[in-house]
Structures are given as structure tokens and as C-alpha cells.
Amino acid sequence: MGRMEWFAGWFAAPEYGLSRVLVQRLLAAVYLTGFVAAAAQFRALIGAEGMLPVPSLTARVPFRRAPSLFHLHYSDRFFAAVAGTGAVLSAALAAGLGDAVPLWASMLLWAVLWVFYLSIVNVGQTWYSFGWESLLLEAGFLAAFLGNEDVAPPLPVLWLMRWLVFRVEFGAGLIKLRGDRCWRDLTCLRYHHETQPMPGPLSWFFHHLPAPLHRVEAAANHVTQLVVPVGLFLPQPVATYAAAVVVLTQLWLVASGNFAWLNWLTITLALAAVDPARLGLPVHPRAYDGTPGWFEGVVTALTVAVAGLSYWPVRNMVSREQVMNRSFNRLHLVNTYGAFGSVNRIRHEVVIEGTDEPTVTRQTVWHEYGFKGKPGDVRRLPRQYAPYHLRLDWMMWFAAISPAYARPWFLPFVARLLANDPVTLRLLRHNPFPDAPPTHVRATLHRYRFTDWRELRATGAWWHRTALHEYLAPVSLDTLTRSGYRPPLGRRSRSVPLDGLRRRPGHPPGPAPHHPPGPPE
């Protein structure tokens, strides 16, 4: 066998044809979810009149620090066009467009998706500061090099996807062992299902599993995240079985809570390690034409680049000062990941209320705003929203842990409630003032806990809540204006210090927002 024949035999992996199709189609579906969420939520969050406007960011942050199309031009209409085009292109790739065009065109389509979503993330600020944003960008970048039906799946890219899954799982496992003691004594799951950012419809039932099963959950988590990922790099069929364990574990997480597309994206990437024949599927690898030399060269260059950039996440994982969800470059490539290094024992929620009375007194009647995903009404069973990402609801969870996370956007949010801003109100489930805006809005910190079986039967309530203290004193739009805050409608808003917020000690556990793009520290 000649050298070129040997290289082609090593480079091409036709037995993974089905795996490639599944990875690319599912990844396109995740992209679609991300673009749809961006289109639906951006005006209130980062639009020209949003809580954290993109033009304010691009005016102070240069292109080189946060590459984005919106540095070249921004308008709400242009953002909507980018998000809408990304959604349409994602749907087309999920339906198989990538296999219906030449190889170079397929790669270009995936590259366009990556550029569009990178442009959104790099101007998304707090609202896009989650680890799964970087995970989608890194996975989407690799997907462009998986090829299409014109060529056999390139084995190096499949290995790079396994390396990505390894960093997601192993990084999360290490941060748990180094973090909260409850992970080491196997008690974290006694609290997690109740205190996680956004519980799902089955979270109440998971919380009430017997204590021994919670210990089994925690122990199984350590095995899945610290032992199983190593199997992804072992010969078949071990790699396939390891991927199957990752998939099953992620489905357990899907059932127990709402983590946007983190779990579904991890499942998608794990399929890159699956040889369908090892699962007994009647798969017959098709015969592909020879792989173009230019494609082999591009994939080889990609592999070398990822190997070099892997220095930063590897250094982070072996460090005693390991951090979660860090992007080491402005393109969000070859990142480090991790989740729930610590777990809250108590759940706090910020409850926002308004009144239409002209003067606030002790007898004032307050009416509560309802959110789509975050707990509010104690009789409302948590809903399933993942893989869709409710960004405001997630940040309200962080705000309850520490007001520092709410400092840039909370008063702009309150101001929009005082103005009955329709764009902002679309992010909520219930507006108690449909006819006229409230005169005052306040926020109160509550402690929430799941009810037990007896309480559920007696009251029909899934939650029990207790008011703790004032989070934001009652404010009116006039009060905000006199303090220097500009009303949101018709003018560009700007945030002011939230002096009315009471700070509590502590830092957020779980999938904390990653650091903004920039060079590694």
C-alpha cells in the first residue's frame, strides 16, 4: 500500500456515515433553536431600545475584541434579518441541504451559520454569557469540516468532536470534585433538583426520590463524567458504549430540568463516537469517491490548530484554580467547560410586583408579574422549555443569588415594566396591567421550596414560599427619571447603579456565565 493510499485509508471513515448525518442534522436543529430564540427575544434584551443595547456595546468595544457583523452596522431590522436568515438556513441544513450541494458549498453554508451566531454571541453581553453558547459555536465550526455525501466522513474531525465531548464531561466532573463538598459526600442531589436554575415538570418528583437514590445519582454522575469520557478514545466497540452512556445520562438531565440546549448538544456530539454497526444496526457503508486533496489539507490544518489551542483548556483542567465555561479566544473555539461546581442548599426567587395606586402605603395592593419558566405562582407546575432558552428567566435566577449579576440590566427591565413596553412584556407569561402601566414596581426576595406529598394533596401547590426582605424598593418612572435614568421608549436606555438592591454574600453555582471574549489570563 502506497503512502497516499495509507493516508486515505486512515483519513476516511465510511462506517460513520450515519453518525455524520445524525450529528449534522441535530446540530442544525440546535442552531435553529438558537436563532429562533434570538429573533424572538433580542429587541427587549439587546435591541436599539433594549436593556443592554448593542449600539452602546459596539461604541465602546472594538471589533478586534468581539468580532461581529454588528460592528459594521446595527439596526433592529438588520439583526432580525441575520437571525431570520440563520433560522432558515439552519432548517434547510437540518432537512438535508448540505448533502444536496457540492462539498465546498456545504462547508460555506455551515461557515455562514457560524459567523451569524458568533456575531450574535459577541454582542449579546450578559444575555449570551452561558457556556452552551460557546459550545454551539465550537461544535458548529467543527461541523463545517465533517463534509457531506461527496466524501467519506473524515476521521480526524470525528476525533475532534470526541475531544469536545470529553472536555464538556471531564471538565464538569473535575469542577465538582474540586468544588462543593456535597459532591464528594454524594449529597448534592438532595438539593440540586429543587435549587437548579429552571426546574422542569418532573423536577418535583426527582427531588422526592429516596435519599439512597440521590446518592446513587451523584455517584453515577462522577462515573459518567470522570471515567466514561476516557472510553470515547478507546477502540470500538468501547467508544460506542461510552457514547451510549453519555447519551443516556444526558437524557436523564433532560428529564430532570431545563438546561437550554446543553444536554441535546452534548448528545449530538456524543454520536460522533458511535459506530452504528456496533449497535447491531443494519448499516452498509456506501462507497465514496476519493477525498479531494484540498479537503484533506484543510482538515489536517484544522486538527493541528485545535491541538495547539487545546493547551489552554488542558491547562485549566489540571489547575487547582480550574474555572468553568471559559472562552480563551474571541472566536469561541476550543473552550473549557463545566457546570455546577457548587450547589445551592436554599432556593431564592425575586418576585416582581406592580401597583396602579398613585401613592404607596402599607395598604397598597400589589399584583405579581408572571414569568414563563422561572418559579412564581406556587400552584403552577414548572414547564418544559429546553432546548429553547428563556434568557431573562435564567438571569433572574442569578439575580436572586447575587444582585451583582442584575446590576447592568435590572433597572432597565423595571423601567420597561413601568412603561408597559410591549416588546419586554412578550418575554413574560402574565402582565397584571394590560390596560394601563403600573404607577410603581417593586421586587421582593422570597425563599422557595418544593412542597411534600402531604402539602401537595392538601393545597395543590408545588411550591411553598416565604417572603424574606425587600430586593428593590417601590419605584416609579418619575423616580427613575429624576435619578438620571432615561425612559426606555423612544430613546436609547442606559443602566444606572442599583442602589436600591440589597446585596447578599455568595457566588452563583452551576453553569455560571463564561468570561467575555478575550485573551486568556
N, C-alpha and C positions, 0 to 999 in steps of 0.2 A: 504494500500500500504506500503510495507516494505521500509526501508531506502535505500537499493540498487536500488529498483525499482523507488523510487522517484528521486534518483540521475541520473539514466539512462534517465528518462523522462525529466529531466531538461537539461541534458548534450547534448542529441541528438536532432537535428532539421531537421528531414527528409524533411520538407516542403521547405527547402532551397537547395535541391539537384541540381536544375537547376542553381541557383545562384552560387553554388560552381563550377560547370562545367565552367560557363562563366568566373568567376574570375580566375580560374587556367589556362584556355586556353588563355585568353587575356594576363595574366601576363607572360605566357611563350612566347607569341608573342613579348612582350616588351623586355624580356630578349634577344630574338633572335635579335632584333634591336640593342640592346646594344653590343652584342658580334660581330655582323657583322660590326658595326661601329668601334669597337676596332681593329678587324682584318684588316680593310681597312686603318686605319689611324695611327697605333701605330709606324710603322717604322720611319716616319718623326717626330713624336711628342716625343716619349719616347723610341724608339729603341736604340740599342747599339751605333748607329751613329746619334741618333735623337737630337732634340733641347734641351731636358731635359732628358738625358739618364737614364734609370732605374739603371744600374750599379753604376752610380755616387750617386744616392739616397741610394741604399742599402749599399753602403760603409760607409755612414755617419749616417744613421738612422737605429737603431737596430730593430730586428723583433718584440720585445715587444711593440714598439711604432707604428708600421704599419705592422701588421701580413699579410704575403703574401707568396705564394708559391715561388715567385721570390727571396725571401731571401735565399732559399735553392739552387736555381740555376737560372741563367738567360742567355738566348740567344734569338735572334730574332726567331729562329726556335721553341724554346720551347714556347715562348709567342704565336706564331701563332698556335701552337698545342693546347694550352689552350683555346684561343679564338675560334678556329675552332671546338674543341670538345664541348665547351659551346654552340655554334650556332647549331650544330647537335642535341645535347641533348634538347635544347630549342624547336627546331622544332618538335622533337619527342613528347615532352610533350604537345605542342600545338595541335598535332594530336591525342592525347589521350593515349599515352604510360603509363601515371601514373595510368590509370584505368585498364590497361591490366596486371599489375604486382601485387604481394602481397602488403599489406599496408606498411610493413617495407621497401620494395624495392622502393616504390613510394616516401616515405619520404627521402630515401637515395639519389634518383635522384635529388630531389629539394635541398637537402643539398649540393650536388656536384656543382650545378649551383651557389648556394650562395657563396661557398668557391672560386670558379673560379672568380666570378665577384668581390668579396671582394679583392681578390689578385690583380686584375687589378686596382681597385679604389685606393687601398692603396699605389700603386707605380705610380699612374697617375699624381700626383702633380697638377700643375695649370690646366692642361687639364681636370682633373676629379674633379674639385673643385666646382661642382654645386650641389644644393640641391636635384635635382632629382636622382643623383647617390645614395645618402643615402636613398632616398625614395624607389628606386627599391630594394636596399638591405634589408631594413626593411620589405617591402611587400613580397619579395621573401622568407625571413626567416619565416614569418607567414604562407605562403602558404604551407610550408612543413608539417604543423600541421593541415591542413584542411582535411587530409585523402584522400581516394579515394572511389570507389564504394563498397569497402568491408565494410565500416562503414557509418553511417549517419553523415552528416556534424556536427562537434562539435560547439555548440552554443558559448562557450567561445571564440573561435578563430574568429568567425564572429563578436563578440562584439569587439575584439581587432582590427579588421580591421576598424570597425566604429570609434573606438578611434583614429586610424591613420588618417582617413579622417577628423575627427574633428580637429586634430592638424594642418593638412595641411591648411584647410579653415579658422579656427578660428585664427590661428597664423597669416595668411596673412591679415585677417581683422583687427586685433589689430595693426599690424605694420603700416597699412595705416592710421588708426585714430591717432596714436601717431607720425606719420612721417610728410609727406608733407601736408601743409595747403590746397593744391588743392583738397585733398581727402575730407576734411571737408566742403569746399565750392562747391564741386561737379564739379570742372572744370578740373580735371586731364585728363579726356578722350579727351579733346580738343588737348592734346599734345601727349598722350601715343601712339596712332596708328602710328604716324609719327616718334617718337623717340625710340620706342621699339627696342630691340637688333636686331631682324631679321624680318622685315616685310614680310608678305605673299602676294599672288596675290590679295587679297581683302582688304588689309590694306589701300590702297589709297582711296577706296570707303568708308570704315569705317571712315577714317579721315574727309571726306567731308559730313558726316551726319550733319543734322541741330544741332545747339548748344543745343536746348532743349533736343534732344535725347541723346547727350553726358551727360547731367545732369542725365537723366533717367538711362543711363548705370552705372554711378558712384553710384547713389542711390541703384540701383538693386544689385550692387556689395556688398555694405555694408549689405544689407539684406541677400544675399546669403552666405556671409562669417561669419556674426556675429549672425544671427538669425536661419537660416535654419539648420546649423550643430547641433544645440541643438535637433532638431527634429529627428535626427538619433538615439537618445537614448530613444525616446518615443515609446509607444506601437504601433503595427500595427493597421491601415494602415498608420499612420503618418510617421513612419520611411521610408516606401516605397516612399511616396510622397516627403519627404525631399531628399531622394537619387535621385529621378527623377529630382528635381530642380537642384541638383548638376550636374547631367549628362548634362542637357540642358545648364547650364551656361558654363560648360567646352567645350561643342561643339561650343558655341559662341566664346570662346577663340581660339579654333582650327581654326575656320574660319577667325579670325582677325589677326593671326600672327603665327610665328614658335617658339614653346617653347619646342623643342625636344619631349620627351615622358611624360613630366609633366602632361599635360591635359589628355592624354589617360590613364595614370596610375591612376590618380585620378578618372576617370570614372570607371575603372576596380574595384577599391577598393570600390567605392560607391555601386556597385552591391551587395556587401556583406550584405547590409541592405534591399535589395529588396526581398519581398515575392512574387513570380510570381503570385500566386493566387489573390493577391490584385490588380493586373493589369488586371484581367479578363482572364488570360491565362489558357487554359485547361490543368493544370498540376495535375497529380495524384501522390503523393509521393509514392515511391516504399517502399517495406518492406525490411528493413535491418536486417542482423543478429546482435546479441548482440555486443556491443563495447568491445574490449579486455581491460582487466584491466590495462595492461601496457600502453595502449594508453591514457586511462583516466588519469593515473598518470602523463604522460609526458605533456599532455595538461594543467592539473592543475598546474604543476610546471611552465610551460611557463606563464600562466596567473599571477601567483604570482610574477614571475620575472619581467614581463612587468609593473605590478602595482608598484613595487619598483623602477624600473628605470624611471617611469613616473614623479618622484619627480623633476627631472632636467628640463624637458620641461615645466611642470606646473609652476615651479618657474620662468622660463624665461618669460612665457606668462603674469604672473601677475606683473612682474617687470617693472618699468618705463624705465629701460635700456634694454628693450627687443632687442634681436639680431635675425637676420634672419638666417635660414639654418645652424644650429649648430649641430655637432655630439658630444655627451657627452662621447663617449667611442670609442675604437679602432675598434669595430665590427660594428659600424654604426647602432645600434639598439636603438629604442625609442628616436628619434631625435626631434628637434624643426624645424619648417618650417616657411616660409614667403616669400613674393615677393612684389617688387615694393613699398617699404616703402617711396620712393621718386621718382618723375618722372621728367625727363629732359624736359626743355622747348625748347631746341635747339638741333638739331642732328649734331654731328660732325663725320666725317669719315676720316680715314687715307688712303690716296691714295698712292700706291707704284708704282714707275716707274723706268725704266731702260733705258740705252742708250748703243750703241755699239761704240760710238765715243771714241777715245783714250784719249782725253782731254775735260774736261767740261768747256764750255764757256757760255756766255749769249745767244749764238745762238744754243746751243745744243738742239737737238730734243729728247724728252723723249717719251717713249712708256709705256702705263699703263698695269699692270697686272690685270687680271680679276678674281674675287672670285666667288665661286658658289652661295653663299647665301647672303653675305653682299652687300649693295648697292655699285655700281660702275658706270657702264655705265648708264647715265641718261635716256636713251631710253629703257632700259631693265626692263620689269615688274618683280617685285620680284617673286621668285618661291616658291612653297610649298615643303619643305623638311621634316618637322616634320611628324612622330616621329623620323626620322633619325636626328642625332646630328652632325652638322658641327662644330667641336670644334675650329678649327683655326678661322673660321668666327666669332664665338661668342667672342673669346678673342680679336679679332680686334676691336670689339665694346667697350670692356673695355679699350683697349689701347687708343682709341680716347678720352675717358673720362678723363683718367689719365695715363700718361706714366709709372707710378709706376707699373701698372699691366703688362706692357710689358717688364719690366726691365730684368727678367730672360731669356726670350726667343726671344726677337725681333731681336737682332743682330745675334744669331744663324740662325734665319729664313732668314735674309737678306744675310748672308754668303752662304746659300744654294741656294738662287736665283742667286748669283754671280757665283756659280759653276754649274748652271743648273742641280741641283740634281734631277734626275727623280722621286725619291720617294716623295720629297717635292712638286714637280710640279704637281703630281697627286692630291694634295689637292686643286689645283686651277682650275678655269674654262678656263683660257686663259693665255698662255705663249707667249709674243711678240717676244721671241728669240728662235725659235725652232731649228735653225741650229747651233748656237754658243752662249755661255753665254754672258751676257752683261759685259761691262767694268766697269760700275758704276751703283749703285742703290741709289735712294733717296726716301724719304717719305714726303708728304705734308699734312697738316691738312686742310680739307675742311668743309664748312658748307653745309649741305643738307637740303632741304625742299621739300615737295610734291608740284608739280605744281597744279594750279587750273584748272577748266574745260576749260577756255579760252586758257590757255597756252598749255594744252594737245592737244586741237584741232589744234592749230597753229603750234606746234613744234613736236608733237608726243612723247614728253618727259614726263616721270612720275615724274622725279626729276628735281630740279634746284639746282645747286651747285656753291659755291663761294670759291675760294682759300683764306685761312686765313694767314698761315705762314708755314715756314719750320718746319717739325717734325723731320726729320733726314737728315743732310747734305749729299750730294753725297759721297759715299764711294766705294772703290774698294776692291777686295780681297787682293791685296798687302797692302793697307792701314790697313786693319784689321789684317793682319799677322804682320806688323811692330808694331802694338799696343799691340801685345801679344796674339791675337786670333788665334787659330789653324784652318786651313781649315777643313770643315766637312767631306770630302771624304777620306776614308782610315784611318782616325784617329778619336779617340773619341773627340767630341767637348766639349767645356766648355764656359760658358757665361762670359762676361765681363761687367763692368758698362757702361750703355748707356749715356755717357756724351754728346752725340750729341742730345739727346732728350730734348725738351722744356717742362717743367712741367706746367700743368695748375691746378689751385685750384679746389677743389671739390672732391666728392667721388661718386662711382658708385651707381646708384639706381637699382631698380628691383631685379631680382633673383641673388644677388651677390654671389660670390663663398663662400661656407661654410668654416669654420675653419678646419685646418687639424686635423686628428685623435689625440686624446689626452685626458687627464683628464679634467673635467670641471674646469673653472676658479672660 
